[in-house]
Amino acid sequence: MKIIKWLDEHFEEYLMVLFLVLITCVMMLQVVIRKIPFIPSFTWAEEFCRFMWIMSVFISLPYTIRKSNMLRVSVLMDLLPQVVHKVVNILVDVINLFCMAVLAYNSVGVTTKIAASGETSPAMLWPMWIIYAFMLIGFALASVRCVQQIVLHIQHFDEKELSAIEQTMADAAEEAAAAGAGEGGKA
């Protein structure tokens, strides 16, 4: 159960960090190599970094849904009564689920067509279906995260939600506490 809990809380986060670290390392290496005479620069570095960036974009979608960081007009939501606010949240989750499911479904067709074409990337010669598969993975994971959010919103329907300002203050306090713990508790 610990593994499932960890995957639930950190899976997308760690993938995005991995992709961004790879981008940073490859770009840094590319810059250094360019300054050394008689050593040819990597022809694949830019393409690799572009692919890592694309992958991180599609993995960030389920992450933002899970962390409830999707763009919303929360000031208007704060003006609504709690019950209406909760119902609107669930409706938004259902609409998101529908959109993500349709995109995931259509991604299957796109990825299949690219795989059938045998297309490869110009510099690294990777099969392009691998890159397109991250689109499918991102939308499918986003669909799962939408279902998860619907369940969470229904389970916590009777609990009071914090306003946008209260949530911002709570998030800031949590980040400050985490930063303080990271410094060994020194202020």
N, C-alpha and C positions, 0 to 999 in steps of 0.2 A: 504494500500500500504506500510505502514511502516513495517508491519510484513513480507511481502514478500521481501522487501529490506533487512531486518535484516537476514532473512533465507538465502538469496542469499549470503550475505557477511560473515555470522558467523556460519551457521548451523553445518558444519563439525568440525569447530574449537572448538565449545563448547562441542560437543560430545567427541572429542579427549581429551579435558581437563578433562571432567567428568570421562572418563575411566582411565586416568592417575592419577587423584586424588583418585579414588577408589582403584587402585592398591597400591598407596602409603599408604593410610590409613590401608588397610587390611594387607599389609606386616609389617607395623609398629606395628600394634596390635598383629600380630603373633609373632614378635620378643619379645615384652613385655610379652606376655602370656607365652612364653617358659621360661622366667626367674623367673616366679612365681611358687614356688613349689606347688604340689598337684592340680594344675589346668591343665587339659589336653590341649594340643595345638589343634588348629583347623585343622581338617582333610581336610577341603575343601578350605583352603586359597590359596594353590599353584594352584589348578585347577581354582579357581575363577580369580586369577591374570592372568593366562595363557589365559583364555577366554577374559578378558578385553583387554589384549594385542592384541589378534587376531582381536577383534572388532575394536580397534584403528587403526590397520594396514589397514584394508579394508576401513575404513572411511577416512583415510589419502589420499587414491588414488584420490577421487574426489576433495579433498582440494588442492592437488598439481596441479591438472589440472586447477582448477579455479584461483589459484594464479599464474599460469604460472611458477611453480617451478619444472617442470619436467626436468630431466637431458637432457641437450642439449649441443652440441658443438657450443657455441655461438660465439667463436672466428672466426670459419669458416664462420658462417652466416654474421658476420660483414664485411667480405670481399666481399660479394655479393652486387650488386646494390639493391636499396630499393625495386623495383618492384619484382625482383626475390626473395628477402628475404621474402616479403609478401606472394608471391605465395607458397614458400616452407613452411611457417608457416601454411597456409591453408591446404596444402597437408598433413603435419604432423598431423594436427587436424583431418582430414578425416581418415587417417590411424589409429590414436588413437581411433576414434569413432568406426571404424569397429572392431578393436580388443576388445574394451570394450563391444560392443554389442554382439559379439560372446561369450565372457566370461560370460556375463550376461545370455544369452540364455542357455548356457550349465550349468550354476549355478542353473537354475530352475530345470533341470533334477536331478542334484546331491541332491539338497535340498529336492525334492519330494521323491527320493529314501530313503534318511535318515529318513524323516518323516514317510514313510510307514514301515520302519524297526522297528520303535518304540525304537530305541537305546537311551539310557540315559547316562549321564556322570557318571563315577564311584563314585566320592566323593559327588557331590551335587545332583545327580539324575535329572539334568536338561535334558529336551528333546534335543538331539543333533541337531535337525533341527533348533533350535533357533540360535545356533552358526553358522551353515552353512548358515542361512538366511542372516547373516551379509556379507557373501561373495556375495550373490545375491544383497543385498542393495548397497554394495560398487561399484560393477560393473555397476549396473543400474544408480546410481547417477553419476558415472564417465562418462557414456554414455551421460547423460543429460548435464553434465559440458562440454563435448566435443562439443556438439551441440551449447552450449552457447558460447564457444570459437570461433567456426567457424563463428557464427553470429557477434561476436565482431570484429574478424579480417576482415570480409567483410565490416562491418560498418565503420571501421577506416582504410580502405585500403589506402586512400589518405594522411593520416597523417604520418609524419616522425617518425620512430621508433628510440629509443635510442640504442646506441651500448651497448655491455655488460659492458664496463667500465662506461659509462655514467649512465646506469641503476643501477649499483652497487653503484655509488656515490649518486644517487638520493635516493635509498633505505636507505643508511647509514644516509643521512641528515634527512630523514623522521623518522628513528628510534631515532636519536639524539634529534629531536624536540619532539617526543613523550616522551622520557625519561626526557627531561627538563620540559615538562608540568606535568609529573608525580611527579616531585620534587617540584612543586609549582613555576616553572619558575626559580629556583636558578641554577646557574652554578658553 
